[in-house]
Amino acid sequence: MSDGRFDNWRTSSFSGGGSNCVEVAFTPDLVGVRDSKNRDGGVLAFGAEQWHQFIAAVREGEFDLD
């Protein structure tokens, strides 16, 4: 089921236009994340502060598998 709170979904420019990506959409208060292969499969919704903390951790390599 689609989540009506979000529109204007987008993927990273690094994804090369493939369908094996996550998509994000922004509202003033939330960030939605969904699977591009299963757009009706559900949306994870994060508050803006949670999203900023997650992005900072990614940039710092906190989730690197190496």
mmCIF file of the N, C-alpha and C atoms, coordinates in Angstrom:
data_MODEL
# 
_entry.id   MODEL 
# 
loop_
_atom_site.group_PDB 
_atom_site.id 
_atom_site.type_symbol 
_atom_site.label_atom_id 
_atom_site.label_alt_id 
_atom_site.label_comp_id 
_atom_site.label_asym_id 
_atom_site.label_entity_id 
_atom_site.label_seq_id 
_atom_site.pdbx_PDB_ins_code 
_atom_site.Cartn_x 
_atom_site.Cartn_y 
_atom_site.Cartn_z 
_atom_site.occupancy 
_atom_site.B_iso_or_equiv 
_atom_site.pdbx_formal_charge 
_atom_site.auth_seq_id 
_atom_site.auth_comp_id 
_atom_site.auth_asym_id 
_atom_site.auth_atom_id 
_atom_site.pdbx_PDB_model_num 
ATOM 1   N N  . MET A 1 1  ? 0.851  -1.181 0.000   1.00 0.00 ? 1  MET A N  1 
ATOM 2   C CA . MET A 1 1  ? 0.000  0.000  0.000   1.00 0.00 ? 1  MET A CA 1 
ATOM 3   C C  . MET A 1 1  ? 0.892  1.239  0.000   1.00 0.00 ? 1  MET A C  1 
ATOM 4   N N  . SER A 1 2  ? 0.554  2.184  -0.832  1.00 0.00 ? 2  SER A N  1 
ATOM 5   C CA . SER A 1 2  ? 1.309  3.430  -0.929  1.00 0.00 ? 2  SER A CA 1 
ATOM 6   C C  . SER A 1 2  ? 1.022  4.324  0.276   1.00 0.00 ? 2  SER A C  1 
ATOM 7   N N  . ASP A 1 3  ? 2.025  5.097  0.662   1.00 0.00 ? 3  ASP A N  1 
ATOM 8   C CA . ASP A 1 3  ? 1.872  6.023  1.782   1.00 0.00 ? 3  ASP A CA 1 
ATOM 9   C C  . ASP A 1 3  ? 1.585  7.405  1.215   1.00 0.00 ? 3  ASP A C  1 
ATOM 10  N N  . GLY A 1 4  ? 0.388  7.927  1.415   1.00 0.00 ? 4  GLY A N  1 
ATOM 11  C CA . GLY A 1 4  ? -0.026 9.188  0.830   1.00 0.00 ? 4  GLY A CA 1 
ATOM 12  C C  . GLY A 1 4  ? 0.640  10.425 1.400   1.00 0.00 ? 4  GLY A C  1 
ATOM 13  N N  . ARG A 1 5  ? 1.457  10.269 2.441   1.00 0.00 ? 5  ARG A N  1 
ATOM 14  C CA . ARG A 1 5  ? 2.137  11.429 3.018   1.00 0.00 ? 5  ARG A CA 1 
ATOM 15  C C  . ARG A 1 5  ? 3.283  11.913 2.142   1.00 0.00 ? 5  ARG A C  1 
ATOM 16  N N  . PHE A 1 6  ? 3.768  11.060 1.261   1.00 0.00 ? 6  PHE A N  1 
ATOM 17  C CA . PHE A 1 6  ? 4.966  11.383 0.498   1.00 0.00 ? 6  PHE A CA 1 
ATOM 18  C C  . PHE A 1 6  ? 4.671  11.401 -0.997  1.00 0.00 ? 6  PHE A C  1 
ATOM 19  N N  . ASP A 1 7  ? 5.292  12.333 -1.684  1.00 0.00 ? 7  ASP A N  1 
ATOM 20  C CA . ASP A 1 7  ? 5.298  12.338 -3.141  1.00 0.00 ? 7  ASP A CA 1 
ATOM 21  C C  . ASP A 1 7  ? 6.694  12.791 -3.569  1.00 0.00 ? 7  ASP A C  1 
ATOM 22  N N  . ASN A 1 8  ? 6.909  12.908 -4.835  1.00 0.00 ? 8  ASN A N  1 
ATOM 23  C CA . ASN A 1 8  ? 8.219  13.319 -5.357  1.00 0.00 ? 8  ASN A CA 1 
ATOM 24  C C  . ASN A 1 8  ? 9.348  12.404 -4.888  1.00 0.00 ? 8  ASN A C  1 
ATOM 25  N N  . TRP A 1 9  ? 9.138  11.113 -5.027  1.00 0.00 ? 9  TRP A N  1 
ATOM 26  C CA . TRP A 1 9  ? 10.169 10.140 -4.671  1.00 0.00 ? 9  TRP A CA 1 
ATOM 27  C C  . TRP A 1 9  ? 11.362 10.300 -5.590  1.00 0.00 ? 9  TRP A C  1 
ATOM 28  N N  . ARG A 1 10 ? 12.564 10.087 -5.039  1.00 0.00 ? 10 ARG A N  1 
ATOM 29  C CA . ARG A 1 10 ? 13.766 10.183 -5.862  1.00 0.00 ? 10 ARG A CA 1 
ATOM 30  C C  . ARG A 1 10 ? 14.806 9.173  -5.401  1.00 0.00 ? 10 ARG A C  1 
ATOM 31  N N  . THR A 1 11 ? 15.710 8.870  -6.314  1.00 0.00 ? 11 THR A N  1 
ATOM 32  C CA . THR A 1 11 ? 16.821 7.962  -6.028  1.00 0.00 ? 11 THR A CA 1 
ATOM 33  C C  . THR A 1 11 ? 18.124 8.725  -6.213  1.00 0.00 ? 11 THR A C  1 
ATOM 34  N N  . SER A 1 12 ? 19.180 8.131  -5.758  1.00 0.00 ? 12 SER A N  1 
ATOM 35  C CA . SER A 1 12 ? 20.501 8.738  -5.910  1.00 0.00 ? 12 SER A CA 1 
ATOM 36  C C  . SER A 1 12 ? 20.887 8.805  -7.381  1.00 0.00 ? 12 SER A C  1 
ATOM 37  N N  . SER A 1 13 ? 21.598 9.848  -7.758  1.00 0.00 ? 13 SER A N  1 
ATOM 38  C CA . SER A 1 13 ? 22.115 9.938  -9.128  1.00 0.00 ? 13 SER A CA 1 
ATOM 39  C C  . SER A 1 13 ? 23.167 8.867  -9.375  1.00 0.00 ? 13 SER A C  1 
ATOM 40  N N  . PHE A 1 14 ? 23.714 8.287  -8.328  1.00 0.00 ? 14 PHE A N  1 
ATOM 41  C CA . PHE A 1 14 ? 24.702 7.221  -8.457  1.00 0.00 ? 14 PHE A CA 1 
ATOM 42  C C  . PHE A 1 14 ? 24.061 5.877  -8.771  1.00 0.00 ? 14 PHE A C  1 
ATOM 43  N N  . SER A 1 15 ? 22.742 5.781  -8.712  1.00 0.00 ? 15 SER A N  1 
ATOM 44  C CA . SER A 1 15 ? 22.067 4.504  -8.944  1.00 0.00 ? 15 SER A CA 1 
ATOM 45  C C  . SER A 1 15 ? 22.027 4.125  -10.412 1.00 0.00 ? 15 SER A C  1 
ATOM 46  N N  . GLY A 1 16 ? 22.305 5.051  -11.301 1.00 0.00 ? 16 GLY A N  1 
ATOM 47  C CA . GLY A 1 16 ? 22.327 4.740  -12.724 1.00 0.00 ? 16 GLY A CA 1 
ATOM 48  C C  . GLY A 1 16 ? 20.970 4.441  -13.320 1.00 0.00 ? 16 GLY A C  1 
ATOM 49  N N  . GLY A 1 17 ? 19.912 4.824  -12.659 1.00 0.00 ? 17 GLY A N  1 
ATOM 50  C CA . GLY A 1 17 ? 18.574 4.622  -13.209 1.00 0.00 ? 17 GLY A CA 1 
ATOM 51  C C  . GLY A 1 17 ? 18.058 3.207  -13.069 1.00 0.00 ? 17 GLY A C  1 
ATOM 52  N N  . GLY A 1 18 ? 18.776 2.347  -12.371 1.00 0.00 ? 18 GLY A N  1 
ATOM 53  C CA . GLY A 1 18 ? 18.325 0.977  -12.167 1.00 0.00 ? 18 GLY A CA 1 
ATOM 54  C C  . GLY A 1 18 ? 17.166 0.908  -11.198 1.00 0.00 ? 18 GLY A C  1 
ATOM 55  N N  . SER A 1 19 ? 16.622 -0.299 -11.048 1.00 0.00 ? 19 SER A N  1 
ATOM 56  C CA . SER A 1 19 ? 15.479 -0.457 -10.144 1.00 0.00 ? 19 SER A CA 1 
ATOM 57  C C  . SER A 1 19 ? 15.870 -1.158 -8.846  1.00 0.00 ? 19 SER A C  1 
ATOM 58  N N  . ASN A 1 20 ? 17.151 -1.278 -8.593  1.00 0.00 ? 20 ASN A N  1 
ATOM 59  C CA . ASN A 1 20 ? 17.620 -1.949 -7.383  1.00 0.00 ? 20 ASN A CA 1 
ATOM 60  C C  . ASN A 1 20 ? 18.127 -0.901 -6.395  1.00 0.00 ? 20 ASN A C  1 
ATOM 61  N N  . CYS A 1 21 ? 17.231 -0.039 -5.959  1.00 0.00 ? 21 CYS A N  1 
ATOM 62  C CA . CYS A 1 21 ? 17.615 1.124  -5.154  1.00 0.00 ? 21 CYS A CA 1 
ATOM 63  C C  . CYS A 1 21 ? 16.607 1.348  -4.037  1.00 0.00 ? 21 CYS A C  1 
ATOM 64  N N  . VAL A 1 22 ? 16.955 2.253  -3.171  1.00 0.00 ? 22 VAL A N  1 
ATOM 65  C CA . VAL A 1 22 ? 15.965 2.802  -2.257  1.00 0.00 ? 22 VAL A CA 1 
ATOM 66  C C  . VAL A 1 22 ? 15.594 4.186  -2.777  1.00 0.00 ? 22 VAL A C  1 
ATOM 67  N N  . GLU A 1 23 ? 14.391 4.589  -2.482  1.00 0.00 ? 23 GLU A N  1 
ATOM 68  C CA . GLU A 1 23 ? 13.909 5.914  -2.866  1.00 0.00 ? 23 GLU A CA 1 
ATOM 69  C C  . GLU A 1 23 ? 13.612 6.696  -1.598  1.00 0.00 ? 23 GLU A C  1 
ATOM 70  N N  . VAL A 1 24 ? 13.789 7.997  -1.656  1.00 0.00 ? 24 VAL A N  1 
ATOM 71  C CA . VAL A 1 24 ? 13.481 8.864  -0.524  1.00 0.00 ? 24 VAL A CA 1 
ATOM 72  C C  . VAL A 1 24 ? 12.541 9.971  -0.969  1.00 0.00 ? 24 VAL A C  1 
ATOM 73  N N  . ALA A 1 25 ? 11.730 10.425 -0.034  1.00 0.00 ? 25 ALA A N  1 
ATOM 74  C CA . ALA A 1 25 ? 10.838 11.562 -0.259  1.00 0.00 ? 25 ALA A CA 1 
ATOM 75  C C  . ALA A 1 25 ? 10.804 12.370 1.030   1.00 0.00 ? 25 ALA A C  1 
ATOM 76  N N  . PHE A 1 26 ? 10.634 13.663 0.875   1.00 0.00 ? 26 PHE A N  1 
ATOM 77  C CA . PHE A 1 26 ? 10.705 14.568 2.022   1.00 0.00 ? 26 PHE A CA 1 
ATOM 78  C C  . PHE A 1 26 ? 9.411  15.346 2.194   1.00 0.00 ? 26 PHE A C  1 
ATOM 79  N N  . THR A 1 27 ? 9.007  15.505 3.449   1.00 0.00 ? 27 THR A N  1 
ATOM 80  C CA . THR A 1 27 ? 7.956  16.445 3.828   1.00 0.00 ? 27 THR A CA 1 
ATOM 81  C C  . THR A 1 27 ? 8.624  17.414 4.807   1.00 0.00 ? 27 THR A C  1 
ATOM 82  N N  . PRO A 1 28 ? 7.935  18.451 5.236   1.00 0.00 ? 28 PRO A N  1 
ATOM 83  C CA . PRO A 1 28 ? 8.571  19.357 6.202   1.00 0.00 ? 28 PRO A CA 1 
ATOM 84  C C  . PRO A 1 28 ? 9.007  18.667 7.506   1.00 0.00 ? 28 PRO A C  1 
ATOM 85  N N  . ASP A 1 29 ? 8.329  17.583 7.890   1.00 0.00 ? 29 ASP A N  1 
ATOM 86  C CA . ASP A 1 29 ? 8.613  16.941 9.175   1.00 0.00 ? 29 ASP A CA 1 
ATOM 87  C C  . ASP A 1 29 ? 9.186  15.533 9.084   1.00 0.00 ? 29 ASP A C  1 
ATOM 88  N N  . LEU A 1 30 ? 9.063  14.896 7.927   1.00 0.00 ? 30 LEU A N  1 
ATOM 89  C CA . LEU A 1 30 ? 9.435  13.489 7.801   1.00 0.00 ? 30 LEU A CA 1 
ATOM 90  C C  . LEU A 1 30 ? 10.266 13.222 6.559   1.00 0.00 ? 30 LEU A C  1 
ATOM 91  N N  . VAL A 1 31 ? 11.003 12.113 6.619   1.00 0.00 ? 31 VAL A N  1 
ATOM 92  C CA . VAL A 1 31 ? 11.693 11.572 5.455   1.00 0.00 ? 31 VAL A CA 1 
ATOM 93  C C  . VAL A 1 31 ? 11.170 10.152 5.276   1.00 0.00 ? 31 VAL A C  1 
ATOM 94  N N  . GLY A 1 32 ? 10.678 9.843  4.082   1.00 0.00 ? 32 GLY A N  1 
ATOM 95  C CA . GLY A 1 32 ? 10.197 8.503  3.778   1.00 0.00 ? 32 GLY A CA 1 
ATOM 96  C C  . GLY A 1 32 ? 11.228 7.749  2.966   1.00 0.00 ? 32 GLY A C  1 
ATOM 97  N N  . VAL A 1 33 ? 11.355 6.451  3.236   1.00 0.00 ? 33 VAL A N  1 
ATOM 98  C CA . VAL A 1 33 ? 12.286 5.589  2.515   1.00 0.00 ? 33 VAL A CA 1 
ATOM 99  C C  . VAL A 1 33 ? 11.514 4.348  2.085   1.00 0.00 ? 33 VAL A C  1 
ATOM 100 N N  . ARG A 1 34 ? 11.680 3.961  0.808   1.00 0.00 ? 34 ARG A N  1 
ATOM 101 C CA . ARG A 1 34 ? 11.021 2.754  0.316   1.00 0.00 ? 34 ARG A CA 1 
ATOM 102 C C  . ARG A 1 34 ? 11.912 2.041  -0.692  1.00 0.00 ? 34 ARG A C  1 
ATOM 103 N N  . ASP A 1 35 ? 11.564 0.813  -0.994  1.00 0.00 ? 35 ASP A N  1 
ATOM 104 C CA . ASP A 1 35 ? 12.280 -0.023 -1.952  1.00 0.00 ? 35 ASP A CA 1 
ATOM 105 C C  . ASP A 1 35 ? 11.749 0.269  -3.354  1.00 0.00 ? 35 ASP A C  1 
ATOM 106 N N  . SER A 1 36 ? 12.632 0.603  -4.282  1.00 0.00 ? 36 SER A N  1 
ATOM 107 C CA . SER A 1 36 ? 12.183 0.932  -5.636  1.00 0.00 ? 36 SER A CA 1 
ATOM 108 C C  . SER A 1 36 ? 11.612 -0.277 -6.368  1.00 0.00 ? 36 SER A C  1 
ATOM 109 N N  . LYS A 1 37 ? 11.957 -1.491 -5.951  1.00 0.00 ? 37 LYS A N  1 
ATOM 110 C CA . LYS A 1 37 ? 11.421 -2.690 -6.588  1.00 0.00 ? 37 LYS A CA 1 
ATOM 111 C C  . LYS A 1 37 ? 10.044 -3.057 -6.060  1.00 0.00 ? 37 LYS A C  1 
ATOM 112 N N  . ASN A 1 38 ? 9.670  -2.513 -4.923  1.00 0.00 ? 38 ASN A N  1 
ATOM 113 C CA . ASN A 1 38 ? 8.393  -2.847 -4.301  1.00 0.00 ? 38 ASN A CA 1 
ATOM 114 C C  . ASN A 1 38 ? 7.786  -1.579 -3.710  1.00 0.00 ? 38 ASN A C  1 
ATOM 115 N N  . ARG A 1 39 ? 7.382  -0.687 -4.564  1.00 0.00 ? 39 ARG A N  1 
ATOM 116 C CA . ARG A 1 39 ? 6.911  0.631  -4.130  1.00 0.00 ? 39 ARG A CA 1 
ATOM 117 C C  . ARG A 1 39 ? 5.662  0.577  -3.266  1.00 0.00 ? 39 ARG A C  1 
ATOM 118 N N  . ASP A 1 40 ? 4.888  -0.477 -3.388  1.00 0.00 ? 40 ASP A N  1 
ATOM 119 C CA . ASP A 1 40 ? 3.696  -0.611 -2.555  1.00 0.00 ? 40 ASP A CA 1 
ATOM 120 C C  . ASP A 1 40 ? 3.962  -1.455 -1.312  1.00 0.00 ? 40 ASP A C  1 
ATOM 121 N N  . GLY A 1 41 ? 5.213  -1.804 -1.066  1.00 0.00 ? 41 GLY A N  1 
ATOM 122 C CA . GLY A 1 41 ? 5.566  -2.685 0.039   1.00 0.00 ? 41 GLY A CA 1 
ATOM 123 C C  . GLY A 1 41 ? 5.679  -2.014 1.387   1.00 0.00 ? 41 GLY A C  1 
ATOM 124 N N  . GLY A 1 42 ? 5.515  -0.728 1.443   1.00 0.00 ? 42 GLY A N  1 
ATOM 125 C CA . GLY A 1 42 ? 5.591  -0.024 2.718   1.00 0.00 ? 42 GLY A CA 1 
ATOM 126 C C  . GLY A 1 42 ? 6.652  1.057  2.696   1.00 0.00 ? 42 GLY A C  1 
ATOM 127 N N  . VAL A 1 43 ? 6.544  1.952  3.636   1.00 0.00 ? 43 VAL A N  1 
ATOM 128 C CA . VAL A 1 43 ? 7.447  3.101  3.740   1.00 0.00 ? 43 VAL A CA 1 
ATOM 129 C C  . VAL A 1 43 ? 7.966  3.179  5.169   1.00 0.00 ? 43 VAL A C  1 
ATOM 130 N N  . LEU A 1 44 ? 9.265  3.368  5.304   1.00 0.00 ? 44 LEU A N  1 
ATOM 131 C CA . LEU A 1 44 ? 9.854  3.691  6.603   1.00 0.00 ? 44 LEU A CA 1 
ATOM 132 C C  . LEU A 1 44 ? 9.862  5.205  6.718   1.00 0.00 ? 44 LEU A C  1 
ATOM 133 N N  . ALA A 1 45 ? 9.326  5.737  7.798   1.00 0.00 ? 45 ALA A N  1 
ATOM 134 C CA . ALA A 1 45 ? 9.265  7.186  7.990   1.00 0.00 ? 45 ALA A CA 1 
ATOM 135 C C  . ALA A 1 45 ? 10.143 7.577  9.174   1.00 0.00 ? 45 ALA A C  1 
ATOM 136 N N  . PHE A 1 46 ? 10.996 8.563  8.948   1.00 0.00 ? 46 PHE A N  1 
ATOM 137 C CA . PHE A 1 46 ? 11.926 9.043  9.966   1.00 0.00 ? 46 PHE A CA 1 
ATOM 138 C C  . PHE A 1 46 ? 11.695 10.524 10.211  1.00 0.00 ? 46 PHE A C  1 
ATOM 139 N N  . GLY A 1 47 ? 11.863 10.943 11.450  1.00 0.00 ? 47 GLY A N  1 
ATOM 140 C CA . GLY A 1 47 ? 11.863 12.363 11.755  1.00 0.00 ? 47 GLY A CA 1 
ATOM 141 C C  . GLY A 1 47 ? 13.114 12.998 11.176  1.00 0.00 ? 47 GLY A C  1 
ATOM 142 N N  . ALA A 1 48 ? 13.080 14.297 10.979  1.00 0.00 ? 48 ALA A N  1 
ATOM 143 C CA . ALA A 1 48 ? 14.210 14.994 10.360  1.00 0.00 ? 48 ALA A CA 1 
ATOM 144 C C  . ALA A 1 48 ? 15.503 14.803 11.150  1.00 0.00 ? 48 ALA A C  1 
ATOM 145 N N  . GLU A 1 49 ? 15.451 14.876 12.470  1.00 0.00 ? 49 GLU A N  1 
ATOM 146 C CA . GLU A 1 49 ? 16.663 14.713 13.282  1.00 0.00 ? 49 GLU A CA 1 
ATOM 147 C C  . GLU A 1 49 ? 17.215 13.297 13.176  1.00 0.00 ? 49 GLU A C  1 
ATOM 148 N N  . GLN A 1 50 ? 16.336 12.304 13.189  1.00 0.00 ? 50 GLN A N  1 
ATOM 149 C CA . GLN A 1 50 ? 16.780 10.917 13.016  1.00 0.00 ? 50 GLN A CA 1 
ATOM 150 C C  . GLN A 1 50 ? 17.479 10.740 11.675  1.00 0.00 ? 50 GLN A C  1 
ATOM 151 N N  . TRP A 1 51 ? 16.919 11.332 10.637  1.00 0.00 ? 51 TRP A N  1 
ATOM 152 C CA . TRP A 1 51 ? 17.494 11.224 9.296   1.00 0.00 ? 51 TRP A CA 1 
ATOM 153 C C  . TRP A 1 51 ? 18.882 11.866 9.255   1.00 0.00 ? 51 TRP A C  1 
ATOM 154 N N  . HIS A 1 52 ? 19.012 13.039 9.830   1.00 0.00 ? 52 HIS A N  1 
ATOM 155 C CA . HIS A 1 52 ? 20.310 13.720 9.833   1.00 0.00 ? 52 HIS A CA 1 
ATOM 156 C C  . HIS A 1 52 ? 21.355 12.907 10.596  1.00 0.00 ? 52 HIS A C  1 
ATOM 157 N N  . GLN A 1 53 ? 20.960 12.295 11.696  1.00 0.00 ? 53 GLN A N  1 
ATOM 158 C CA . GLN A 1 53 ? 21.884 11.453 12.459  1.00 0.00 ? 53 GLN A CA 1 
ATOM 159 C C  . GLN A 1 53 ? 22.297 10.225 11.652  1.00 0.00 ? 53 GLN A C  1 
ATOM 160 N N  . PHE A 1 54 ? 21.359 9.629  10.952  1.00 0.00 ? 54 PHE A N  1 
ATOM 161 C CA . PHE A 1 54 ? 21.661 8.467  10.112  1.00 0.00 ? 54 PHE A CA 1 
ATOM 162 C C  . PHE A 1 54 ? 22.636 8.841  9.000   1.00 0.00 ? 54 PHE A C  1 
ATOM 163 N N  . ILE A 1 55 ? 22.379 9.932  8.302   1.00 0.00 ? 55 ILE A N  1 
ATOM 164 C CA . ILE A 1 55 ? 23.260 10.365 7.206   1.00 0.00 ? 55 ILE A CA 1 
ATOM 165 C C  . ILE A 1 55 ? 24.654 10.685 7.737   1.00 0.00 ? 55 ILE A C  1 
ATOM 166 N N  . ALA A 1 56 ? 24.745 11.323 8.890   1.00 0.00 ? 56 ALA A N  1 
ATOM 167 C CA . ALA A 1 56 ? 26.054 11.620 9.487   1.00 0.00 ? 56 ALA A CA 1 
ATOM 168 C C  . ALA A 1 56 ? 26.808 10.327 9.790   1.00 0.00 ? 56 ALA A C  1 
ATOM 169 N N  . ALA A 1 57 ? 26.115 9.327  10.316  1.00 0.00 ? 57 ALA A N  1 
ATOM 170 C CA . ALA A 1 57 ? 26.757 8.045  10.622  1.00 0.00 ? 57 ALA A CA 1 
ATOM 171 C C  . ALA A 1 57 ? 27.224 7.345  9.351   1.00 0.00 ? 57 ALA A C  1 
ATOM 172 N N  . VAL A 1 58 ? 26.435 7.412  8.290   1.00 0.00 ? 58 VAL A N  1 
ATOM 173 C CA . VAL A 1 58 ? 26.846 6.822  7.006   1.00 0.00 ? 58 VAL A CA 1 
ATOM 174 C C  . VAL A 1 58 ? 28.107 7.509  6.505   1.00 0.00 ? 58 VAL A C  1 
ATOM 175 N N  . ARG A 1 59 ? 28.119 8.815  6.539   1.00 0.00 ? 59 ARG A N  1 
ATOM 176 C CA . ARG A 1 59 ? 29.288 9.566  6.062   1.00 0.00 ? 59 ARG A CA 1 
ATOM 177 C C  . ARG A 1 59 ? 30.540 9.267  6.877   1.00 0.00 ? 59 ARG A C  1 
ATOM 178 N N  . GLU A 1 60 ? 30.371 8.968  8.149   1.00 0.00 ? 60 GLU A N  1 
ATOM 179 C CA . GLU A 1 60 ? 31.506 8.653  9.021   1.00 0.00 ? 60 GLU A CA 1 
ATOM 180 C C  . GLU A 1 60 ? 31.948 7.195  8.902   1.00 0.00 ? 60 GLU A C  1 
ATOM 181 N N  . GLY A 1 61 ? 31.240 6.408  8.084   1.00 0.00 ? 61 GLY A N  1 
ATOM 182 C CA . GLY A 1 61 ? 31.624 5.018  7.873   1.00 0.00 ? 61 GLY A CA 1 
ATOM 183 C C  . GLY A 1 61 ? 31.143 4.058  8.939   1.00 0.00 ? 61 GLY A C  1 
ATOM 184 N N  . GLU A 1 62 ? 30.199 4.480  9.741   1.00 0.00 ? 62 GLU A N  1 
ATOM 185 C CA . GLU A 1 62 ? 29.732 3.647  10.847  1.00 0.00 ? 62 GLU A CA 1 
ATOM 186 C C  . GLU A 1 62 ? 29.140 2.320  10.386  1.00 0.00 ? 62 GLU A C  1 
ATOM 187 N N  . PHE A 1 63 ? 28.607 2.270  9.178   1.00 0.00 ? 63 PHE A N  1 
ATOM 188 C CA . PHE A 1 63 ? 27.951 1.060  8.686   1.00 0.00 ? 63 PHE A CA 1 
ATOM 189 C C  . PHE A 1 63 ? 28.765 0.338  7.615   1.00 0.00 ? 63 PHE A C  1 
ATOM 190 N N  . ASP A 1 64 ? 30.005 0.760  7.387   1.00 0.00 ? 64 ASP A N  1 
ATOM 191 C CA . ASP A 1 64 ? 30.849 0.109  6.383   1.00 0.00 ? 64 ASP A CA 1 
ATOM 192 C C  . ASP A 1 64 ? 31.052 -1.358 6.742   1.00 0.00 ? 64 ASP A C  1 
ATOM 193 N N  . LEU A 1 65 ? 31.052 -2.207 5.732   1.00 0.00 ? 65 LEU A N  1 
ATOM 194 C CA . LEU A 1 65 ? 31.213 -3.639 5.953   1.00 0.00 ? 65 LEU A CA 1 
ATOM 195 C C  . LEU A 1 65 ? 32.666 -4.075 5.922   1.00 0.00 ? 65 LEU A C  1 
ATOM 196 N N  . ASP A 1 66 ? 33.559 -3.201 5.589   1.00 0.00 ? 66 ASP A N  1 
ATOM 197 C CA . ASP A 1 66 ? 34.985 -3.559 5.502   1.00 0.00 ? 66 ASP A CA 1 
ATOM 198 C C  . ASP A 1 66 ? 35.586 -3.781 6.853   1.00 0.00 ? 66 ASP A C  1 
# 
